[in-house]
Amino acid sequence: MSNAAPLGLPVGRGLVYLIVAGVAWGTAGAAASLVYRTSDMGPVALSFWRCATGLVLLVAVRLLRPRARAAVSLPLRPRALRAGATGAALAVFQTAYFAAVSATGLAVATVVTLGAGPVLIALGARLTLGERLGRGGVCAVVGALAGLAVLVLGSGGATVRPWGVLLAVLSASGYSAMTLLTRWWGRDGGVDMSGTTVSAFAVTSLCLLPFALAEGLVPHSAEPVRLAWLLVYVAAVPTALAYALYFAGAAVVRSATVSVIMLLEPVSAAVLAVALLGERLTAATLLGTALMLGSVAGLALAEARGARLPGEEPLPA
């Protein structure tokens, strides 16, 4: 496996992009919980404002920076197909996750969504991309999922509601489809991932708009300034920044590795809770964090070196 993707982004840099995106994603669920406490905004409306405002920010950045020449210029129809499929998957991923948070709580929604994601992605990558985890990769995924369960559920007090679990599984399905599609098209090389990100957010915003209107597009809040800042933050950091980095990194890194690296989301959320919110540092937090960071580090190092994990077969060209 080469250490550089055809479109010129080295695998090492793609890994860094994914790590930063995972850390940024870790603040989205907590920010959504604050939005729900501050206003009567629903999950679909939150997803719409997140994507629409993130789209504005992405377009502004794209217009201000020097235009990079794309290695491959795709016809309009394939570009529209890619944007539509990625945008629809993104809409399902985000909206179902926020709905799961509202239905069954942040802890259970995070565990089910991010726990089911690597399993679905590993199966999908094997069937559609020919990517095999091997024994070492399976151990890394199992270790990461065990760490996720210990980290998020170890403190107790989680409430499991079937409807919320189903929504979280739906969210994981959208996330898996988005990751696999990005990797599938990224293998061709030369794809303008910045343009793909902008197009995906445009499609997602259009998909969500009618449902957000039905739910209530303009929320009521006793703290409108605080709500506005929360929405700007959600749109800027865990959306515009994180997804731009995610789509660029996911195009050059194996799908299963992407799914495990993105498990840094609950790690960053736990660190923020301890460092900024005054939550107690427990043994479950330390053990879960250690398991997840170890699994992420193992897969990331193997990916960066282009080495095979034990029992793993080489990737197809």
Steps between C-alpha positions, in 0.01 A plus 500: 500500500640834403546771761355764271165507336464568128357845563821609675388487864742280698344234717679643804338838449165332444537330838571835667191648333286216633639533853421873509153432357430233762603732784280778357205263460530423870348836587191471276286281726564713808424817304176343374400419858558866595290612202213279617525644851513858373214480250221286360695425181450148367763265357407555134507878533834480679641283221370743238653808664821311561531403134371826351727720710790261447436521125525880512831477685640241258401704196659812652828317564495349152451844340772667707777246455694453174330261264684168477502323165321165524684203354176353363205696362186290524194554280198664658294183538758300704566806715129538569470129581787516748368815664149358525605167649748651746259775601215255562724277714622804694141614561404159640815480715463841663124517544458147631784554748353821641159329519658207685665741746158655563326160532741292708770735623852593390678197645290224342465686169878542478578138588250350255577737212878488527502135607293375208689719253834308494322166472283611208795671332728198539236273344425749223867556422558126474205449266534809280864611519684175565660645815575236763564576864692184584550371853685810619238731359215302656677518838540877460131548420390276789733686736368836383136392543574362847665828592201690364257300714712537815560871444144608429297251706746435781369781716148350502172686491440441129141449389441269203185567298431275197389785273818693574712190434333451161569862411865455601530191276347702215757771565779240490369375164516850353850550640615166355359578156667843502838352596488218245390729216776750579761225500361342182519824304825607663680194362465645150725791598486865406156565650438852627398410855442865588241525226352166606460628856326818386268308266417245770404772746286673237311177429464425872359847569245463220398153625452625854322828424141370453524279809650783703215728390248239615676458833548873559787682336520799736540395864375677808756576767534709815871537417515584126859630510628185665304288254648693206855446625435131550367465144796691355740277690324180387510621139863615507701244698333154503342564159683723247850432634451139605319381187741673263785314671300178522415481129861575403641238736238232435580509128856371556479289817345153520137503609544282810789718617287810448220355713734420788676837491166679515441327833715779637172694517390359838858519629516874433153541651612322818819709524301821462253387766782442749711803409232765447179378660645373826389139460682241711780300340398137551673168443253431218602824329870412523456138389265580213723782377809278515333219304371733230821700463702179480277362225504827306877529528557143385289528187626850418867396523438196282320717245771766497777245454315316228564181695268206532350416832545136614295267282410780260514478122630783284244746377403498133661764284 
